[in-house]
Amino acid sequence: MIREGFASVNGVDLHYAEGPDSGPPLLLMPGFPDPWRQWVPIIPTLATRWHVFALSIRGMDRSGGVAPYRTNDLVEDVIAFVRDVVGEPAFVVGHSGGAVLSASAAGRQPELFRGLVIGDVPLDQAWHLEFGTMMREFFVRLGDLIRSDAPIEKKVLEYAGWPTATIGGTMADHYSAVDIMRTIADLRGMDADLLGPWVDGRLEQEVEALFSSVPGNYRGPIMFLCCDPAAGGLLGPERLETELTRYPWAQHAVLAGASHGMGLYQWDVGPLLKAVTAFLEMYR
């Protein structure tokens, strides 16, 4: 049974979910901008052998937060959550931005992290600065949509017609109506100011702070999950090669044909579960 709760972390109440104590602790960190519910498709399976926690970052979902949001605070929240709520060193599976926060936290406090799964994102400062600059217009538009008083049905139709940021076409060309409804529903709980680092001129300093501890002092187990660049994946073969230079002891797995969402949005999670459980069971 999964229960939801709040934890006071660094002066902010963070919303999270927790499964039964079925084994070693496992923290699931969603991508940006997703709440902890991104992981619902795989939580029931993982919760049979792991003590699963899934966290919504400050400013997202029902988690509290006050602008200006800073990447340093988000990283420190991950550290404090593992230390004070999980209560012992944990494995972490992170997707996209959640994976970067986890890697930065592990670089600062490696003794709190038993292993990392990095879901389809490079851990490269220069790449994130370039990618964040490219995404600025999209995030400006997203902030306007979040702040809008338009009916949710109208927001769904508007978002469906947006051009994608990375793979061409519109959102409706690549995502089902159900996927788009889920996205808009999740955005209802987001503080639009959480997009600040990307839209208000702070990107360079925020990215620098985020990567000041990557790889830092972390030398524990790590696995990179690579999705299909043709489907919108961000960690293709060339970028993976760079990551394996930075983390030469790392494992990696390819989720063939998967988009950046690793199958979570479509509930097509068999390959993801196979890769994650194989890695985690090596260190259980």
Backbone bond lengths (Angstrom), bond angles and torsions (degrees), N, CA, C in turn:
res aa  C-N    CA-C-N  psi(-1)  N-CA   C-N-CA  omega(-1)  CA-C   N-CA-C  phi
1 M - - - 1.465 - - 1.523 109.49 -
2 I 1.315 116.93 133.72 1.459 122.94 179.45 1.526 109.45 -97.93
3 R 1.301 115.74 128.56 1.459 119.40 175.55 1.527 109.66 -114.49
4 E 1.322 116.13 151.53 1.455 121.82 177.14 1.515 109.08 -108.50
5 G 1.330 115.61 150.45 1.450 119.64 179.42 1.511 111.00 -160.95
6 F 1.319 114.39 -176.39 1.465 121.53 178.14 1.524 108.47 -126.71
7 A 1.321 115.09 145.01 1.454 121.15 176.14 1.509 108.63 -128.73
8 S 1.329 116.66 131.74 1.462 121.12 176.03 1.523 108.24 -79.16
9 V 1.323 115.99 112.31 1.466 122.78 -175.56 1.519 108.89 -129.95
10 N 1.318 116.43 117.91 1.464 120.92 179.09 1.528 112.43 52.04
11 G 1.328 115.22 39.52 1.463 120.82 176.29 1.511 114.80 81.94
12 V 1.338 118.17 6.41 1.462 122.35 -178.84 1.517 108.96 -126.77
13 D 1.334 116.94 139.56 1.461 120.93 176.22 1.523 109.16 -85.52
14 L 1.327 115.77 113.59 1.458 121.29 -179.21 1.527 110.17 -99.82
15 H 1.312 115.03 135.71 1.455 121.98 -179.75 1.532 109.04 -88.84
16 Y 1.319 116.63 133.66 1.460 119.78 -178.81 1.520 110.50 -149.08
17 A 1.311 114.50 166.31 1.454 121.55 174.40 1.520 108.43 -119.11
18 E 1.338 115.68 151.94 1.458 120.63 -178.20 1.518 109.59 -142.24
19 G 1.324 115.72 135.79 1.451 121.04 176.49 1.516 111.29 -97.23
20 P 1.321 117.53 -176.50 1.468 121.28 179.33 1.525 110.99 -68.69
21 D 1.315 115.44 158.84 1.465 121.29 179.72 1.526 108.89 -79.49
22 S 1.343 114.91 81.69 1.457 120.97 -175.40 1.520 113.39 -101.15
23 G 1.335 116.87 3.58 1.456 119.50 -177.35 1.504 111.06 162.44
24 P 1.331 117.65 -158.12 1.467 120.85 -179.59 1.531 111.33 -60.53
25 P 1.324 117.51 152.65 1.465 120.52 -178.82 1.520 112.28 -71.04
26 L 1.332 114.66 140.37 1.459 123.18 -180.00 1.521 108.37 -137.03
27 L 1.322 116.01 117.61 1.461 121.66 179.52 1.525 109.44 -100.23
28 L 1.334 116.52 130.10 1.458 122.80 176.74 1.524 109.04 -105.44
29 M 1.325 116.07 121.45 1.460 121.93 -178.60 1.527 109.52 -110.44
30 P 1.336 117.97 115.64 1.463 120.12 -176.12 1.521 112.66 -72.32
31 G 1.326 114.52 161.56 1.453 120.08 173.11 1.513 110.75 -72.89
32 F 1.322 115.23 176.69 1.462 120.58 -177.05 1.526 109.32 -108.77
33 P 1.339 118.90 130.50 1.467 126.78 1.16 1.529 111.21 -105.79
34 D 1.293 116.92 91.43 1.460 122.43 179.00 1.524 109.83 -122.18
35 P 1.329 117.82 150.50 1.463 121.82 173.23 1.526 110.14 -86.69
36 W 1.312 116.77 -179.13 1.460 120.96 -178.93 1.525 111.40 -58.85
37 R 1.346 117.29 -25.82 1.475 121.08 -175.60 1.524 112.82 -65.39
38 Q 1.323 118.14 -11.33 1.460 119.20 174.21 1.521 111.21 -53.16
39 W 1.347 116.56 -29.83 1.457 121.57 -173.50 1.527 113.82 -91.08
40 V 1.330 118.10 2.16 1.465 120.36 -177.23 1.531 112.70 -53.66
41 P 1.347 120.27 -38.02 1.470 118.64 -178.61 1.527 115.00 -61.58
42 I 1.340 118.74 -23.19 1.465 118.40 -177.78 1.525 113.40 -116.09
43 I 1.317 118.86 -6.84 1.466 120.35 -178.57 1.528 112.15 -60.40
44 P 1.339 120.10 -46.63 1.474 118.11 -177.19 1.529 113.60 -57.36
45 T 1.330 117.30 -38.98 1.466 119.48 179.33 1.524 111.03 -70.10
46 L 1.320 117.10 -47.57 1.466 120.00 -178.53 1.528 111.23 -64.38
47 A 1.326 116.90 -32.11 1.469 120.77 -175.44 1.517 112.87 -71.14
48 T 1.328 118.46 -7.75 1.467 119.26 177.25 1.521 112.16 -77.54
49 R 1.356 117.82 -20.71 1.463 120.19 -177.09 1.523 113.28 -130.88
50 W 1.336 117.20 -1.78 1.452 121.35 -177.03 1.521 110.00 -135.54
51 H 1.312 115.84 153.57 1.465 120.72 173.22 1.529 106.64 -89.19
52 V 1.320 115.30 96.07 1.460 121.66 -169.24 1.525 111.21 -86.38
53 F 1.319 115.24 134.10 1.457 123.96 168.41 1.530 107.23 -123.49
54 A 1.327 117.18 142.28 1.467 121.32 175.23 1.525 107.69 -134.69
55 L 1.310 116.77 130.34 1.471 121.64 -167.18 1.520 111.83 -119.37
56 S 1.328 115.93 137.04 1.465 122.05 167.50 1.520 108.49 -97.13
57 I 1.339 117.51 125.53 1.459 120.34 -177.24 1.529 110.86 -67.10
58 R 1.315 116.59 163.98 1.460 120.53 178.36 1.538 110.55 -56.63
59 G 1.337 114.70 139.44 1.454 120.75 -178.99 1.509 114.78 85.02
60 M 1.336 117.18 -4.43 1.468 121.70 -177.17 1.515 109.65 -115.13
61 D 1.329 116.54 140.93 1.452 121.89 175.24 1.530 108.86 61.74
62 R 1.311 118.26 -125.79 1.467 121.96 -179.72 1.525 112.33 -100.08
63 S 1.329 117.58 6.98 1.461 120.68 176.71 1.530 109.94 -73.59
64 G 1.333 115.28 141.67 1.447 119.86 177.79 1.519 111.90 -74.86
65 G 1.308 115.04 174.48 1.455 119.80 178.69 1.510 111.00 164.72
66 V 1.306 115.57 151.60 1.459 121.83 -179.34 1.518 108.58 -133.52
67 A 1.324 116.72 132.34 1.469 120.91 176.89 1.524 109.89 -68.73
68 P 1.338 118.86 152.27 1.462 125.85 1.15 1.529 111.66 -80.99
69 Y 1.327 114.80 138.74 1.455 120.69 176.96 1.527 109.15 -83.24
70 R 1.338 115.45 138.20 1.462 121.03 -177.67 1.529 109.41 -129.11
71 T 1.324 115.18 141.50 1.461 119.29 -179.16 1.520 111.57 -61.77
72 N 1.321 117.56 -33.44 1.467 119.88 179.08 1.521 110.89 -60.54
73 D 1.343 117.22 -39.39 1.462 120.47 178.87 1.529 111.06 -67.02
74 L 1.330 116.69 -38.41 1.461 119.85 179.57 1.527 111.17 -64.30
75 V 1.331 116.47 -40.32 1.463 120.50 177.40 1.524 110.60 -65.08
76 E 1.323 116.69 -45.26 1.465 119.82 179.87 1.523 111.56 -64.51
77 D 1.326 117.20 -29.44 1.470 120.16 175.79 1.525 110.99 -64.28
78 V 1.335 117.30 -41.47 1.467 120.56 178.77 1.522 110.08 -62.20
79 I 1.327 116.18 -44.89 1.468 120.64 179.39 1.520 110.58 -60.01
80 A 1.331 116.16 -48.46 1.463 120.20 -177.31 1.525 111.66 -66.69
81 F 1.331 117.39 -35.87 1.463 119.72 179.63 1.528 110.66 -64.48
82 V 1.323 116.71 -45.13 1.467 119.42 178.54 1.521 110.29 -63.92
83 R 1.315 117.00 -45.36 1.463 120.99 -176.31 1.528 111.95 -67.10
84 D 1.339 117.65 -45.81 1.465 120.84 -167.92 1.525 114.25 -100.81
85 V 1.325 118.14 -24.92 1.469 120.97 -177.94 1.531 110.46 -104.48
86 V 1.305 117.03 -54.17 1.472 119.40 175.08 1.528 109.54 -63.65
87 G 1.318 115.88 -44.30 1.457 120.92 171.03 1.514 116.39 86.97
88 E 1.322 117.88 1.10 1.461 121.56 177.11 1.524 107.84 -161.11
89 P 1.331 118.61 164.20 1.471 120.35 -179.99 1.526 111.28 -56.19
90 A 1.324 115.49 138.62 1.456 121.06 -172.49 1.525 111.71 -127.88
91 F 1.321 114.78 154.48 1.456 121.14 164.26 1.528 107.45 -80.68
92 V 1.320 117.04 150.04 1.460 121.02 178.70 1.520 109.32 -132.39
93 V 1.322 115.40 130.90 1.460 121.75 169.17 1.517 106.54 -111.25
94 G 1.318 116.54 117.94 1.455 120.91 -177.86 1.513 111.36 -121.09
95 H 1.306 115.30 147.05 1.463 120.91 175.96 1.520 109.39 -113.91
96 S 1.316 116.98 129.32 1.469 123.34 171.75 1.527 110.57 52.16
97 G 1.335 117.77 -120.42 1.463 119.82 -178.34 1.511 113.34 -59.21
98 G 1.331 117.72 -33.91 1.458 120.28 176.73 1.507 112.51 -65.99
99 A 1.336 116.71 -31.42 1.463 120.43 176.65 1.526 110.97 -70.01
100 V 1.336 116.62 -38.18 1.466 120.15 178.99 1.525 110.20 -65.81
101 L 1.329 117.35 -43.97 1.464 120.19 176.89 1.530 110.57 -58.52
102 S 1.318 116.70 -41.67 1.465 121.26 -178.84 1.519 111.42 -65.81
103 A 1.336 116.97 -42.21 1.463 120.47 179.43 1.522 110.88 -65.21
104 S 1.326 116.68 -39.02 1.458 120.48 178.54 1.529 110.82 -66.70
105 A 1.339 116.21 -41.92 1.468 120.47 177.61 1.524 110.76 -62.52
106 A 1.335 116.89 -43.30 1.467 120.37 -179.87 1.522 111.34 -65.96
107 G 1.319 117.37 -32.90 1.456 120.08 176.84 1.514 112.69 -66.46
108 R 1.338 116.19 -28.86 1.466 120.42 179.31 1.522 112.70 -84.57
109 Q 1.327 116.02 -40.82 1.469 121.24 -176.23 1.531 109.57 -131.33
110 P 1.315 118.69 68.83 1.472 120.59 -173.67 1.516 114.19 -61.12
111 E 1.324 117.39 -25.14 1.459 119.34 -178.11 1.532 112.61 -67.39
112 L 1.338 117.39 -13.81 1.462 121.06 -179.10 1.526 112.93 -92.24
113 F 1.330 117.51 -4.45 1.460 120.36 -171.68 1.527 110.91 -126.40
114 R 1.334 115.66 118.66 1.473 120.83 -177.27 1.522 112.69 -86.18
115 G 1.315 117.43 -21.79 1.452 121.08 -179.47 1.516 110.03 -177.21
116 L 1.336 116.60 152.53 1.459 122.28 -177.73 1.520 110.30 -128.24
117 V 1.327 115.68 137.77 1.460 122.23 167.43 1.522 106.77 -114.20
118 I 1.326 116.16 121.11 1.468 122.54 -176.18 1.523 107.69 -103.26
119 G 1.329 116.46 107.93 1.447 121.54 -173.36 1.516 114.17 -88.58
120 D 1.309 116.93 101.89 1.465 126.72 169.70 1.524 114.23 50.09
121 V 1.325 115.60 55.52 1.464 119.51 174.58 1.531 108.85 -155.00
122 P 1.330 117.97 136.19 1.457 119.92 173.67 1.527 110.77 -71.55
123 L 1.319 116.01 148.66 1.468 120.96 174.30 1.527 108.00 -103.85
124 D 1.317 114.91 60.34 1.454 122.25 -173.27 1.531 109.52 -127.83
125 Q 1.328 117.06 119.78 1.457 121.54 -174.74 1.530 112.20 -61.20
126 A 1.316 117.14 -46.17 1.461 120.26 -177.94 1.527 110.88 -63.31
127 W 1.331 116.06 -40.86 1.467 119.10 178.74 1.521 110.73 -61.56
128 H 1.330 117.86 -43.61 1.464 120.61 -178.33 1.526 111.80 -66.35
129 L 1.304 117.46 -34.69 1.459 119.32 176.81 1.528 110.05 -65.86
130 E 1.311 116.61 -43.70 1.465 120.42 178.85 1.533 111.09 -65.86
131 F 1.327 115.83 -44.98 1.461 119.83 -179.10 1.527 111.09 -65.58
132 G 1.326 116.69 -42.16 1.457 120.46 179.28 1.516 111.99 -63.22
133 T 1.322 117.19 -37.82 1.464 120.88 176.95 1.527 110.03 -64.20
134 M 1.328 116.57 -42.26 1.466 120.96 178.41 1.532 111.44 -63.24
135 M 1.335 117.04 -33.28 1.459 121.53 -175.53 1.529 113.56 -85.30
136 R 1.322 117.95 -3.60 1.470 120.18 -172.73 1.527 111.78 -56.43
137 E 1.322 117.58 -49.49 1.465 120.21 -177.80 1.523 111.03 -60.09
138 F 1.334 116.48 -40.35 1.459 120.02 178.74 1.523 110.74 -62.14
139 F 1.339 117.12 -43.58 1.462 120.12 -177.95 1.530 111.95 -71.03
140 V 1.330 118.09 -32.83 1.466 120.08 173.83 1.525 109.58 -60.55
141 R 1.301 114.83 -45.99 1.462 120.10 -179.54 1.526 111.07 -65.65
142 L 1.334 116.16 -38.38 1.464 120.18 179.10 1.517 110.42 -64.47
143 G 1.337 117.47 -41.77 1.462 120.34 177.84 1.514 111.98 -60.46
144 D 1.330 116.45 -40.79 1.471 120.23 178.18 1.526 110.51 -63.45
145 L 1.338 116.03 -39.00 1.463 119.66 179.86 1.523 110.77 -66.44
146 I 1.325 117.52 -41.35 1.464 121.07 179.73 1.521 110.78 -63.35
147 R 1.332 116.84 -40.80 1.468 121.15 -178.22 1.526 112.92 -75.67
148 S 1.315 117.71 -17.13 1.459 121.51 -175.49 1.529 111.66 -64.83
149 D 1.347 115.36 145.56 1.460 120.90 175.66 1.524 112.08 -92.46
150 A 1.316 117.33 10.20 1.461 121.19 -178.92 1.526 110.80 -62.64
151 P 1.320 117.86 150.30 1.472 120.37 175.59 1.527 110.72 -57.35
152 I 1.316 116.11 149.86 1.449 119.86 -175.74 1.526 111.63 -62.14
153 E 1.347 117.42 -31.69 1.462 119.98 178.27 1.532 110.95 -63.54
154 K 1.328 116.68 -37.90 1.457 120.72 178.65 1.524 110.77 -68.56
155 K 1.336 116.57 -37.09 1.464 120.01 177.64 1.528 110.83 -64.09
156 V 1.328 116.61 -38.33 1.461 120.09 178.16 1.519 110.23 -61.36
157 L 1.330 117.53 -46.37 1.463 121.45 -179.24 1.523 111.43 -65.12
158 E 1.333 116.82 -40.29 1.461 120.26 179.82 1.524 110.88 -64.89
159 Y 1.319 116.70 -47.58 1.462 121.03 -178.63 1.526 110.85 -62.86
160 A 1.306 117.48 -37.34 1.469 121.20 -179.57 1.525 111.43 -59.84
161 G 1.325 117.25 -29.73 1.457 121.26 -177.90 1.510 114.87 -89.60
162 W 1.339 117.73 -4.55 1.465 120.06 -179.98 1.529 111.12 -67.81
163 P 1.332 116.44 145.69 1.466 118.17 170.16 1.521 109.87 -70.71
164 T 1.325 116.89 144.52 1.458 119.57 175.23 1.529 109.32 -71.29
165 A 1.304 115.39 158.04 1.469 119.47 -176.33 1.520 112.84 -83.82
166 T 1.350 117.66 -20.34 1.472 118.17 -169.94 1.521 115.73 -130.65
167 I 1.339 119.28 -23.89 1.463 118.50 -169.15 1.526 113.34 -123.44
168 G 1.340 118.86 10.34 1.445 120.72 177.53 1.519 112.79 78.83
169 G 1.320 116.08 163.79 1.450 120.63 -178.20 1.519 111.74 74.37
170 T 1.313 115.83 -173.58 1.455 121.57 179.48 1.521 110.82 -101.40
171 M 1.320 115.31 169.24 1.458 119.47 176.68 1.536 110.73 -57.17
172 A 1.334 116.42 -39.99 1.456 119.77 -178.45 1.527 112.43 -67.70
173 D 1.331 116.66 -22.13 1.465 119.57 177.55 1.528 111.92 -71.55
174 H 1.331 116.61 -25.32 1.465 119.99 -172.71 1.522 114.01 -116.90
175 Y 1.328 116.82 -17.26 1.466 120.16 -176.90 1.520 109.57 -126.62
176 S 1.312 115.73 143.47 1.465 120.54 179.90 1.521 110.45 -72.24
177 A 1.326 115.33 165.82 1.462 119.93 176.53 1.533 110.82 -59.72
178 V 1.322 116.12 -36.08 1.468 119.86 178.92 1.532 110.35 -65.84
179 D 1.345 117.51 -42.90 1.462 120.99 178.26 1.530 110.62 -58.83
180 I 1.319 116.60 -43.11 1.466 121.33 -177.39 1.526 110.48 -69.00
181 M 1.326 117.20 -40.24 1.467 119.38 176.13 1.520 111.19 -61.06
182 R 1.331 116.05 -41.86 1.466 119.80 179.09 1.526 110.82 -62.19
183 T 1.332 116.71 -42.63 1.460 120.22 179.93 1.521 111.18 -60.49
184 I 1.314 116.96 -48.52 1.466 120.43 -178.06 1.523 110.44 -65.48
185 A 1.326 117.37 -38.63 1.464 119.95 177.49 1.520 110.93 -61.47
186 D 1.339 117.44 -42.36 1.462 120.88 -179.50 1.524 111.76 -67.59
187 L 1.325 117.09 -33.81 1.467 120.50 -178.31 1.525 112.73 -70.38
188 R 1.337 117.60 -16.48 1.470 119.82 179.50 1.526 111.49 -59.37
189 G 1.330 116.39 -29.65 1.459 119.08 -177.35 1.507 114.03 -95.41
190 M 1.321 118.05 10.31 1.462 120.65 -175.95 1.517 111.25 -96.85
191 D 1.325 116.39 136.22 1.454 122.30 171.55 1.529 107.22 -78.63
192 A 1.321 117.56 117.85 1.469 121.07 -176.87 1.523 112.03 -59.51
193 D 1.322 116.81 -24.32 1.467 119.36 178.74 1.521 112.41 -68.11
194 L 1.345 117.18 -14.40 1.467 120.24 176.07 1.530 111.09 -62.84
195 L 1.320 116.92 -19.56 1.467 121.99 177.79 1.531 111.96 -81.12
196 G 1.323 117.09 -1.85 1.454 122.11 -174.44 1.517 116.06 -48.92
197 P 1.337 119.50 -48.64 1.468 118.88 -178.10 1.527 114.06 -55.79
198 W 1.323 116.72 -26.85 1.471 120.00 -178.67 1.524 112.70 -90.02
199 V 1.334 118.40 -19.81 1.465 118.27 -169.75 1.523 114.48 -118.82
200 D 1.332 118.15 -11.45 1.462 118.19 -173.41 1.524 113.96 -115.04
201 G 1.345 115.95 21.77 1.458 119.65 173.34 1.510 115.62 87.01
202 R 1.348 118.51 10.18 1.461 121.12 -178.07 1.518 112.80 -102.25
203 L 1.320 117.93 6.84 1.463 120.83 -169.86 1.525 112.33 -56.73
204 E 1.321 118.13 -48.37 1.467 120.29 -174.53 1.518 111.20 -61.74
205 Q 1.331 117.93 -45.91 1.460 119.36 -178.34 1.523 111.62 -70.23
206 E 1.336 117.76 -33.79 1.458 120.27 179.86 1.531 111.10 -71.21
207 V 1.332 117.00 -39.65 1.460 120.05 176.92 1.526 110.31 -65.88
208 E 1.318 117.00 -40.60 1.465 120.42 178.65 1.525 110.81 -61.39
209 A 1.330 117.31 -43.08 1.466 120.41 178.11 1.521 111.32 -63.99
210 L 1.331 116.28 -39.38 1.452 121.22 -177.90 1.527 111.43 -64.41
211 F 1.334 116.76 -38.33 1.459 120.53 -174.52 1.528 113.53 -98.19
212 S 1.317 116.75 7.23 1.464 119.08 178.38 1.522 111.85 -64.69
213 S 1.342 117.45 -20.41 1.473 120.71 -179.34 1.526 111.71 -121.04
214 V 1.312 117.64 29.31 1.474 122.08 176.84 1.526 108.97 -119.44
215 P 1.328 119.74 116.86 1.471 126.24 -0.51 1.521 114.10 -79.77
216 G 1.341 118.07 -7.70 1.458 118.96 178.77 1.509 112.31 57.51
217 N 1.325 116.57 -135.40 1.461 121.70 -176.96 1.531 113.64 -98.17
218 Y 1.324 117.00 8.55 1.463 118.96 -176.82 1.522 110.52 -79.54
219 R 1.330 116.01 126.78 1.462 121.87 177.23 1.530 111.05 -131.90
220 G 1.314 116.79 18.25 1.452 120.71 -177.62 1.515 112.70 -84.02
221 P 1.330 117.18 -176.46 1.468 121.66 -179.52 1.530 111.50 -59.71
222 I 1.321 115.51 143.56 1.459 120.42 179.62 1.526 108.81 -152.56
223 M 1.327 115.44 141.91 1.461 120.66 175.30 1.517 109.13 -134.99
224 F 1.335 115.54 135.57 1.455 122.10 175.25 1.527 109.22 -99.52
225 L 1.331 116.22 133.22 1.457 122.57 173.82 1.517 108.40 -102.98
226 C 1.320 116.46 123.98 1.463 122.20 -174.60 1.525 109.78 -111.32
227 C 1.336 116.33 124.76 1.456 121.50 176.55 1.526 110.04 -99.94
228 D 1.311 116.13 178.35 1.460 122.46 -172.08 1.528 110.86 -85.12
229 P 1.336 119.39 115.07 1.468 120.54 178.63 1.524 113.14 -55.79
230 A 1.321 118.20 -32.55 1.466 120.95 -179.94 1.526 111.66 -67.13
231 A 1.342 116.28 -21.32 1.465 121.12 178.89 1.527 111.96 -103.75
232 G 1.332 116.83 9.00 1.456 120.33 -179.93 1.510 114.68 103.33
233 G 1.328 117.94 4.56 1.462 120.62 176.51 1.517 111.39 -63.56
234 L 1.330 116.25 147.86 1.470 121.09 -175.82 1.524 113.36 -103.15
235 L 1.332 117.94 -16.67 1.457 120.40 -176.20 1.526 109.47 -114.59
236 G 1.334 115.22 78.79 1.448 120.88 178.47 1.516 112.08 -83.06
237 P 1.332 117.72 -176.05 1.472 121.84 -174.62 1.525 114.12 -57.50
238 E 1.329 118.72 -43.15 1.463 120.53 -177.65 1.519 111.17 -66.03
239 R 1.322 116.75 -44.15 1.467 119.42 179.82 1.517 111.03 -69.36
240 L 1.330 117.10 -34.26 1.464 119.87 176.13 1.521 110.34 -60.85
241 E 1.313 117.57 -41.11 1.461 120.91 179.45 1.524 111.26 -58.06
242 T 1.328 115.84 -39.63 1.468 120.09 177.31 1.526 110.68 -64.68
243 E 1.337 116.82 -41.75 1.465 120.23 -179.27 1.524 111.32 -65.68
244 L 1.315 117.30 -36.25 1.462 119.94 -179.99 1.525 111.36 -72.77
245 T 1.315 117.02 -18.33 1.466 120.29 171.11 1.524 110.06 -75.26
246 R 1.325 115.32 -38.03 1.468 120.35 179.55 1.522 111.15 -74.36
247 Y 1.318 116.65 -36.89 1.475 123.16 179.79 1.531 107.94 -123.86
248 P 1.323 119.14 75.60 1.472 120.76 -172.92 1.522 114.05 -64.98
249 W 1.307 118.70 -16.47 1.468 121.34 179.41 1.538 112.15 -91.57
250 A 1.340 117.57 2.07 1.465 121.32 -172.36 1.525 112.72 -73.44
251 Q 1.325 115.43 150.81 1.454 123.75 167.38 1.535 108.21 -92.06
252 H 1.325 117.09 165.49 1.451 119.68 172.63 1.519 109.71 -151.81
253 A 1.325 114.50 155.45 1.459 121.21 177.86 1.517 108.56 -140.82
254 V 1.314 116.70 141.99 1.462 122.66 179.87 1.530 108.68 -103.35
255 L 1.337 115.88 124.72 1.469 121.50 175.36 1.522 106.78 -95.49
256 A 1.319 116.95 86.50 1.457 122.87 -171.05 1.525 111.46 -58.10
257 G 1.334 115.35 128.03 1.461 121.25 176.80 1.509 115.10 79.07
258 A 1.339 117.70 -4.06 1.464 120.43 -175.87 1.521 111.38 -78.63
259 S 1.323 116.39 143.44 1.453 121.73 172.14 1.523 109.32 -77.80
260 H 1.315 116.05 179.85 1.469 120.37 -178.87 1.528 112.38 -56.49
261 G 1.314 117.34 -27.51 1.467 120.48 -178.94 1.514 114.91 -74.49
262 M 1.342 118.52 -1.04 1.474 124.16 174.30 1.524 112.90 62.62
263 G 1.341 117.21 20.40 1.454 121.09 -179.13 1.509 114.55 89.51
264 L 1.337 118.13 -6.66 1.466 120.93 -176.44 1.526 112.03 -66.36
265 Y 1.320 117.54 -40.30 1.461 119.79 -176.33 1.521 111.96 -70.36
266 Q 1.329 116.32 -29.09 1.466 120.64 179.11 1.530 112.44 -95.59
267 W 1.331 117.52 -1.27 1.460 123.33 -176.31 1.527 110.49 60.61
268 D 1.311 116.38 28.87 1.462 122.28 175.64 1.528 107.23 -102.76
269 V 1.330 115.84 73.50 1.459 120.77 -164.54 1.528 114.13 -107.60
270 G 1.321 117.53 8.61 1.455 119.06 179.94 1.518 113.72 -56.80
271 P 1.352 119.29 -52.70 1.462 119.75 178.92 1.529 113.05 -61.85
272 L 1.330 117.14 -37.40 1.464 120.34 178.70 1.524 110.69 -63.94
273 L 1.310 116.97 -48.06 1.463 120.20 179.36 1.521 111.87 -62.61
274 K 1.313 116.56 -39.56 1.462 120.08 179.90 1.522 110.50 -60.61
275 A 1.345 117.47 -44.97 1.467 121.41 -178.96 1.521 111.63 -68.93
276 V 1.321 116.58 -46.44 1.466 120.55 -176.37 1.523 111.13 -65.44
277 T 1.325 117.62 -45.79 1.458 119.43 -177.55 1.522 111.52 -68.25
278 A 1.335 117.56 -35.51 1.467 119.58 177.97 1.523 110.18 -61.85
279 F 1.324 116.58 -43.53 1.471 120.56 178.91 1.525 111.03 -66.16
280 L 1.309 117.46 -49.30 1.463 120.13 -175.92 1.522 111.94 -63.55
281 E 1.323 116.88 -39.64 1.460 119.61 -177.19 1.522 112.65 -66.46
282 M 1.337 117.67 -23.34 1.472 119.85 176.68 1.525 111.37 -63.51
283 Y 1.325 116.62 -27.69 1.473 120.85 -172.81 1.525 112.50 -115.91
284 R 1.303 117.14 7.56 1.464 120.33 -177.36 1.519 110.57 -65.52
